[in-house]
Amino acid sequence: MSNEGSVAASVTNGVVEPEFSPQVRLNLNVRGLSKSATVAINERCAALIRQGREVVRLGLGQSPFPVPEVMVRALREHAAEKDYLAVKGLPDLRRAIVGYYRRTQGQEYLPENILIGPGTKELMFLVQLVYYGELVIPAPSWVSYAPQARIIGRTLHWLPTEIETGLGVTPEALERLCAADPHRPRLLILNYPGNPTGTAYSEEQMREIAEVARKYRVLLLADEIYSGLRFDGEHVSIARYYPEGTIISNGLSKWGGAGGWRIGAFAFPATLTWLADAMAAVASETFTSTAAPIQYAAIHGFESSAEWDDYLMRARKVLRGLMLYSYDRLRSVGAELTAPKGGFYVFPNFTASRTGLAERGIKSSRELCERALDELRVAVLPGSVFGRPDHELSVRISCVDFDGGAALDAAGELGVDEDPDEDFLQKYCNPTFDAINRLADWVADS
């Protein structure tokens, strides 16, 4: 008879004390679980820098731009706010978010169906905890979707993707999955502009995905955390085409530069009020409410103003120039990747250079990243942590290691239709600009 899970005991000074083995201490779902790859690479880079070693930090997806002054001022003004707020969030903030979606997407929400959380990551965990259904995500996807499903014990299904469709969800792949078991409850996460690829969906693609989701009653979570950084400024939510079954997830960490503030929000349609209420009940037993001063300051992040419009225009201009340069530069050495349409990521696949890299002892995406860090002092993440096979030589590059404040100021000197040229990128987007070129040359030398 196996004794796994049993608790041994020892006697110290006549007191019986239990001895917990690792198997007893850890829940089965978290055994072997590693620290989030993005958090781990950031901490590793910080440790190397403390040792006096130079590292270009292209691993963690943290906005390079400062928090807009309108929110900083508001945070100062409300720093003394100390009371617990309602679980669902500050009413004025929820009303501001309702106004934001009415203004930007033409969608109507009730303030009581807005749920504020300490970052969207926590809310994504709660929705998987509360909603009993299989998680469906494309390969590749953001590094925390799958581990959250594993922690909770949910079934996970990776949708196959193709470079021709931006490595994103296709209605055909979703149809094949759902048709095989049409009554299974499912949660599909659609992230756009996407992490790790920068891909976005056309309105036709979203209509087709929405049609399949409606047909099989798939719950859709639209992760729109990079919506404000779509390069053309024309973000469209899939909630327009599947309002009754879509939750919109958004926050200020990416397009507001406030990652460390930990503020995120879910917007639920009236048909999903029951889910919003259930998540709020769990929230009341876990994080209680999101920090009060942050919520007061965040109101200004969802209100329309000339200051915000100018900030986002400059940020998009800088990123559009840097990301499209990175895309072209990496393609020039044989990398296969989708053209980014927003955000600050590119996801090159260097498998075409496999033979030369293998001769240097590089046969997996993890080995590729280790060698890039050792030899180039450039930190990037392996495609395997995003759901790609490890033998595929893909990596995610987060083009964020530069002085975003200086770049924003300089972008204000460019003409309305003028994009940053190479001289601008070299001056204001280093060390990222230089790291992209060194990485491209390094791969080409193989």
URQUISUL-V516549 format. One record per backbone hydrogen bond with DSSP energy under -1.0 kcal/mol. CO is the residue of the C=O (numbers start at 1). NH is the residue of the N-H. E is the energy in kcal/mol with one decimal. If there is no record, write none. Layout:
co->{CO	CO}
nh->{NH	NH}
e->{E	E}
This chain:
co->{3	8	10	12	15	17	19	21	22	27	30	36	37	38	39	40	41	42	43	44	45	46	47	48	49	56	56	58	60	64	68	68	69	70	71	72	73	74	76	78	86	88	90	91	92	93	94	95	96	97	98	99	100	101	101	110	111	113	115	117	117	119	120	121	122	123	124	125	126	127	131	134	135	136	137	142	144	145	146	147	148	149	149	155	157	159	162	162	163	165	170	171	172	173	174	175	176	178	181	185	186	187	188	190	194	198	199	202	203	204	205	206	207	208	209	210	211	212	213	219	220	221	222	222	223	224	226	227	229	230	237	238	238	245	247	248	249	250	252	258	259	263	264	265	266	267	269	270	272	273	274	275	276	277	278	279	280	282	283	283	287	291	292	293	294	297	298	299	305	306	307	308	309	310	311	312	313	314	315	316	317	318	319	320	321	322	323	324	325	326	327	328	330	330	331	336	341	344	346	348	349	350	351	353	354	355	357	357	358	364	365	366	367	368	369	370	371	372	372	377	379	381	382	383	383	384	386	389	390	392	393	394	396	397	398	400	401	402	403	404	405	406	407	408	410	411	415	421	422	423	424	425	429	431	432	433	434	435	436	437	438	439	440	441	443}
nh->{6	19	17	15	12	10	8	25	26	30	33	40	41	42	43	44	45	46	47	48	49	50	51	53	52	58	379	398	62	404	71	72	73	74	75	76	77	78	79	81	89	116	94	95	96	97	98	99	100	101	102	103	104	105	107	113	114	268	266	119	264	123	124	125	126	127	128	129	130	131	133	187	157	189	159	145	148	149	150	151	152	153	154	135	137	139	165	167	166	168	174	175	176	177	178	179	180	181	184	134	219	136	221	223	198	341	194	206	207	208	209	210	211	212	213	214	215	216	218	188	247	190	224	249	192	227	229	230	343	233	240	241	242	220	222	267	224	265	258	261	262	252	117	250	115	248	272	273	276	277	278	279	280	281	282	283	284	285	286	288	289	295	296	297	298	300	301	302	309	310	311	312	313	314	315	316	317	318	319	320	321	322	323	324	325	326	327	328	329	330	331	332	333	335	334	349	231	399	397	395	336	353	354	357	358	359	360	362	361	368	369	370	371	372	373	374	375	376	378	56	58	396	385	386	388	387	141	392	365	394	350	383	381	346	400	402	432	404	407	408	409	410	411	412	413	414	418	425	426	427	428	429	433	435	436	437	438	439	440	441	442	443	444	445	446}
e->{-2.3	-3.0	-3.4	-2.1	-2.6	-2.7	-1.2	-2.5	-2.1	-1.7	-2.0	-3.1	-2.4	-1.6	-2.3	-2.4	-2.4	-2.2	-2.0	-2.2	-2.5	-2.1	-1.2	-2.4	-1.8	-1.2	-2.7	-2.2	-1.7	-1.0	-1.3	-1.8	-2.9	-1.3	-2.3	-2.1	-2.2	-1.5	-1.1	-1.8	-1.1	-2.1	-2.4	-2.5	-1.8	-2.1	-2.1	-2.3	-2.0	-2.2	-2.0	-2.5	-2.8	-1.8	-1.8	-2.4	-1.6	-2.6	-2.3	-2.4	-2.4	-1.0	-2.6	-1.7	-2.2	-2.3	-1.6	-2.0	-2.7	-2.5	-1.2	-3.1	-2.9	-2.0	-2.9	-1.0	-1.8	-1.6	-2.2	-2.7	-2.0	-1.8	-2.7	-2.8	-2.0	-2.1	-1.0	-2.6	-1.7	-1.0	-2.0	-2.5	-2.3	-1.9	-2.6	-2.8	-1.0	-1.0	-1.6	-2.5	-2.5	-3.0	-3.1	-1.9	-2.4	-3.5	-2.5	-2.3	-2.2	-2.0	-2.5	-2.8	-1.9	-1.7	-2.6	-2.6	-2.0	-1.8	-2.6	-2.8	-2.8	-2.5	-1.2	-3.0	-1.6	-1.9	-1.9	-1.4	-1.3	-2.1	-1.7	-1.6	-1.4	-2.8	-3.0	-2.3	-2.7	-3.0	-2.2	-1.3	-1.1	-1.2	-2.7	-2.4	-2.4	-2.1	-2.0	-1.5	-2.0	-2.7	-1.8	-2.6	-2.1	-2.0	-1.8	-2.7	-2.1	-1.1	-1.3	-2.4	-3.1	-1.8	-2.2	-2.1	-2.4	-1.1	-1.2	-1.2	-2.3	-2.3	-2.1	-2.6	-2.1	-2.2	-2.4	-2.6	-1.8	-2.4	-2.5	-3.1	-2.0	-2.4	-3.3	-2.0	-1.7	-2.3	-2.5	-2.3	-2.8	-2.3	-2.1	-1.7	-1.1	-1.9	-2.0	-1.9	-2.0	-2.3	-2.8	-2.1	-2.2	-2.0	-2.3	-2.4	-3.2	-1.7	-1.0	-2.5	-2.1	-2.1	-2.0	-2.3	-2.4	-2.1	-2.0	-2.4	-3.2	-1.7	-1.6	-3.1	-1.3	-2.7	-1.3	-1.6	-1.9	-1.2	-2.2	-1.4	-2.6	-2.0	-3.5	-3.0	-1.9	-1.7	-2.1	-1.8	-1.4	-1.3	-2.1	-2.4	-2.0	-2.3	-2.3	-1.2	-1.7	-1.3	-1.5	-2.5	-2.7	-1.8	-3.1	-2.2	-2.5	-2.3	-2.4	-1.6	-2.4	-2.6	-2.3	-2.5	-2.4	-2.2	-2.5	-2.0	-1.6}
